[in-house]
Amino acid sequence: MVATAELQITWEPLPDDYDLPDDPVDNINQPALAAALTDSLQVAGRLSETTLTPSNYGICATVNGKLVIKAPDWAFVPNIRVPRSDIARSYTPQLQGDIPVIVVEFLSDTDGKEYSSKPTYPPGKWFFYEQVLKVPNYAIFNPETGNLELYRLDAAGNYQLQPANDAERHWIEEMGLSLGVWEGTRESRSGFWLRWWNEEDNLLLWSIELAQRERDRAERLAAQLRAAGIEPEV
């Protein structure tokens, strides 16, 4: 592996005339899985006006004078420092805001590129996240089997596979949340999903679940009122 010291990494904006590739999504479930991760964070008030949760969206760095763009299936950037209009086409960490604290890849059936540590241009995704961006947490999730691997940078700057806790979840220190696998149905898709749990081990609800909980609560209250001889107002 190329030593990090040999890499000349700079943070430059994407040229206005740069022709971004329009690559298809590798996994048909990727948009739904990514949206679900963001949805529960939004409902729980875990996203600020300057938080970025890009999905299949280019993250840039210049390595040894050559522009590199990778589009993780999902990422969490705590804080951007520029107007969102400035990152309409791509995002350059350090220059425009924080390094992502986690990137997530949904395993595809292609060539295992999520594990590529190829250091030569264009570098593999693993190499880019680990050695260039230095993202603290890298999650690889197989939505077909429900297998989740969480890698974290060690003191030497290399990813190490992290064991799950007794609840089969992974604590993401930078977010104050645990990431784990949940099986169920959302938006007509039944299967495995990645979900968040808070410090008290409570599941962060999706907006549709919160709405259903409120409907159930209203129906219970209405039933209690009717049992007491009071017709609830509609």
C-alpha positions in Angstrom: 0.0 0.0 0.0 1.2 3.5 -0.8 2.2 5.3 2.4 0.0 8.2 3.3 3.1 10.4 3.5 3.7 9.8 -0.2 0.3 11.1 -1.1 -0.1 14.8 -1.9 -3.6 15.6 -1.0 -5.2 19.0 -1.7 -8.8 20.2 -1.5 -9.9 22.0 -4.6 -13.3 22.9 -5.9 -14.8 20.9 -8.8 -14.2 22.9 -12.0 -17.4 24.4 -13.4 -16.9 22.6 -16.7 -16.1 19.2 -15.2 -18.4 16.5 -16.7 -19.6 14.4 -13.8 -20.2 10.8 -14.6 -23.8 9.7 -14.6 -23.3 6.2 -13.2 -26.4 4.1 -12.5 -27.1 3.0 -9.0 -25.6 -0.5 -8.4 -28.2 -1.7 -6.1 -31.9 -1.2 -6.8 -32.6 -0.9 -3.1 -30.0 1.8 -2.5 -32.2 4.9 -2.8 -34.7 3.5 -0.3 -32.0 2.3 2.1 -30.3 5.7 2.0 -33.5 7.7 2.4 -34.4 5.6 5.5 -31.1 6.4 7.2 -31.7 10.2 6.8 -35.4 10.1 7.6 -35.0 8.9 11.1 -32.2 11.4 11.8 -34.5 14.2 10.6 -37.4 13.0 12.7 -35.2 12.8 15.8 -33.9 16.3 15.4 -30.4 15.0 14.7 -29.9 17.1 11.5 -29.0 20.7 11.7 -29.2 23.3 8.9 -25.5 22.7 8.1 -25.6 18.9 8.2 -25.1 17.0 4.9 -26.3 13.4 4.3 -25.3 12.8 0.7 -26.4 9.7 -1.2 -24.7 8.6 -4.4 -23.2 12.1 -4.6 -19.7 13.0 -5.5 -17.1 13.7 -2.7 -13.9 15.1 -4.1 -10.2 15.3 -3.3 -7.1 16.0 -5.4 -4.5 13.3 -5.0 -1.1 13.8 -6.5 -2.5 16.5 -8.8 -5.4 14.4 -10.1 -9.0 14.9 -9.2 -10.7 11.9 -7.5 -14.4 11.7 -7.1 -16.2 8.9 -5.2 -19.9 8.7 -4.5 -20.7 6.7 -1.4 -24.2 5.2 -1.1 -24.7 7.3 2.0 -22.6 9.6 4.2 -22.9 11.8 7.2 -21.1 15.2 7.2 -21.7 17.1 10.5 -21.1 20.5 9.2 -20.7 22.3 5.9 -19.3 25.8 5.9 -20.6 27.1 2.6 -24.1 27.7 1.2 -25.8 24.6 -0.1 -25.9 26.2 -3.5 -22.1 26.0 -3.6 -22.2 22.2 -3.3 -25.0 21.5 -5.8 -22.7 19.4 -8.0 -20.2 17.9 -5.6 -18.7 18.3 -2.1 -15.0 18.9 -1.3 -14.2 18.2 2.4 -11.8 20.5 4.3 -12.5 23.2 1.7 -16.3 23.3 2.1 -16.8 21.6 5.4 -16.1 18.6 7.6 -14.8 15.2 6.6 -17.7 12.7 6.7 -17.7 10.8 10.1 -19.2 7.7 8.4 -19.6 6.5 4.8 -21.9 3.6 4.0 -21.8 1.3 1.0 -24.6 -1.1 0.1 -22.9 -4.3 -1.2 -23.5 -4.7 -4.9 -23.3 -7.9 -7.0 -20.6 -6.5 -9.3 -16.9 -6.6 -8.5 -16.5 -6.0 -4.8 -15.4 -2.4 -5.4 -16.4 -1.5 -1.9 -13.3 -3.4 -0.7 -10.9 -2.0 -3.3 -7.7 -0.7 -1.7 -6.1 0.0 -5.1 -3.7 2.9 -4.5 -3.0 3.8 -8.2 -5.2 6.3 -10.1 -8.1 6.1 -9.9 -7.8 4.7 -6.3 -10.3 2.2 -5.0 -13.1 3.2 -2.6 -11.6 1.6 0.4 -8.2 3.3 -0.2 -10.0 6.7 -0.8 -12.0 6.6 2.4 -9.2 5.2 4.5 -6.0 6.9 3.2 -7.3 10.0 1.5 -10.4 11.2 3.3 -9.6 9.4 6.5 -13.2 8.8 7.3 -13.4 7.5 10.9 -16.1 4.9 10.2 -16.8 2.8 7.1 -19.9 0.6 7.0 -20.5 -2.1 4.3 -24.0 -3.5 4.4 -25.4 -6.4 2.4 -29.2 -5.8 2.1 -29.9 -9.3 0.9 -28.3 -11.1 3.9 -28.5 -8.4 6.5 -24.8 -8.7 7.1 -23.2 -5.4 8.4 -19.5 -4.8 8.7 -18.2 -1.7 10.5 -14.6 -0.7 10.1 -13.0 2.1 12.2 -9.7 3.8 11.7 -7.1 2.7 14.2 -4.2 4.8 15.7 -2.1 4.0 12.6 -4.8 5.2 10.2 -5.9 1.8 9.0 -9.4 0.3 9.0 -10.1 -2.4 11.5 -13.2 -4.5 11.6 -15.2 -3.7 14.8 -17.1 -6.3 16.8 -20.8 -5.6 17.4 -22.1 -5.2 20.9 -24.5 -7.7 22.6 -27.4 -6.2 20.7 -25.6 -6.7 17.4 -25.1 -2.9 17.0 -22.1 -0.6 16.4 -21.6 2.5 18.4 -20.7 5.6 16.2 -19.0 7.9 18.7 -19.0 10.9 16.5 -22.8 10.7 16.2 -23.7 9.5 19.6 -25.8 6.8 18.0 -25.6 3.0 17.4 -26.0 1.6 13.9 -27.6 -1.8 13.5 -29.7 -4.1 11.3 -33.5 -4.2 11.5 -35.9 -6.5 9.6 -39.3 -5.3 8.5 -41.2 -3.4 5.8 -41.0 0.2 4.6 -42.5 1.7 1.5 -43.4 -1.8 0.0 -39.9 -3.2 0.6 -39.7 -6.0 3.1 -36.2 -7.1 4.2 -33.2 -5.9 6.1 -32.6 -2.2 6.8 -29.9 -0.1 8.6 -31.3 1.8 11.5 -30.2 4.1 14.3 -30.6 3.6 18.1 -29.9 6.4 20.6 -27.8 6.4 23.8 -30.8 4.9 25.7 -31.0 2.1 23.2 -34.3 3.5 21.8 -34.9 3.0 18.1 -35.1 6.2 16.1 -38.4 6.2 14.3 -39.1 6.9 10.7 -41.6 9.6 9.9 -44.2 7.0 8.8 -43.8 5.2 12.1 -44.1 8.3 14.1 -47.3 9.2 12.1 -48.7 5.8 12.8 -47.9 6.0 16.5 -49.8 9.3 16.7 -52.8 7.9 14.9 -52.8 4.9 17.3 -52.6 7.3 20.2 -55.5 9.4 18.9 -57.6 6.3 18.3 -57.0 5.0 21.9 -57.9 8.4 23.3 -61.1 8.5 21.2 -62.0 5.0 22.4 -61.5 6.0 26.0 -63.7 9.1 25.6 -66.5 7.1 24.0 -66.3 4.6 26.8 -66.9 7.5 29.2 -69.9 8.7 27.2 -68.1 11.6 25.5 -68.1 11.9 21.7 -64.6 13.1 20.7 -64.4 16.1 18.3 -63.4 15.2 14.8 
